[in-house]
């Protein structure tokens, strides 16, 4: 049994396209996984920065009653 050359060429073209699509899908999956890890790291860094800001808020905004009077008094 012989295969029609046109059908064989089409089959090879489809297999080639499928291989490229599988490769592209694997690359996109890897890029998405990397992006998710980076987003998680950034979220953790932001959480820590906000936590430190809350802890140090007292240093930035001192109670006006505890400050010495201005020099013109």
N, C-alpha and C positions, 0 to 999 in steps of 0.2 A: 504494500500500500504506500503510495507516495503522497506527500503533503503538497498542496497547492503552494507555489512560491509566494503568492500574495498573502495567503493566510500565515505562512511561516514568518514573513517579514513583519506582518502586523503583530503576531505573537511576540516576536523579539522586541519590537518597539514597546509593546505593553509591559513586558518584563523589565525593560530598561527604565521606563517611566516609574514603575512600581519600586524598583531599587532606589531611584533617586528620591522618591517620596518617602520611603522608609528612612533613608539617611537624613532627609530634612526633618522628619518627625523626631528622630532621635536627637538631632542637634537642638531643635526647639524645646524638647523635653528637658535636656540638660541645661539650656539657658534659663528655662522657667524655674528649675530647681535651684540654680545659682541665685536667681533674682529673689526667690522666696527666702533663702538663707540670708542674703544681704538685707532684705527688708526686716527680718527678725532681729538681726544684729542692730540695725538702725533704731528699731523700736525699743530695744533694750538700752541702747545708749541714751535715747531721749528720755526714757523712764528714769534712768540714773541721774541724768542732768537735772530733770525736774525735781527729783528727790533732794539732790544737793542744794538746789536753789531754795526749796522750802526750808531746809535746815539752816541755811545761811541767811535767810530773809531778815532775821533779827540783826545781823551785822550790817546789812545795807540800810535798813530803816530803823534807826535807833529811836528810843522814846524821847520826844522833845523835852520832857520834863527833866530828864537826867542829863541833858547837855548843859554846858556852862553858858552863861548869858553872853551875848555878843559884846565885842570890845567897846562899843559906844555907851554902855551903861556905866 
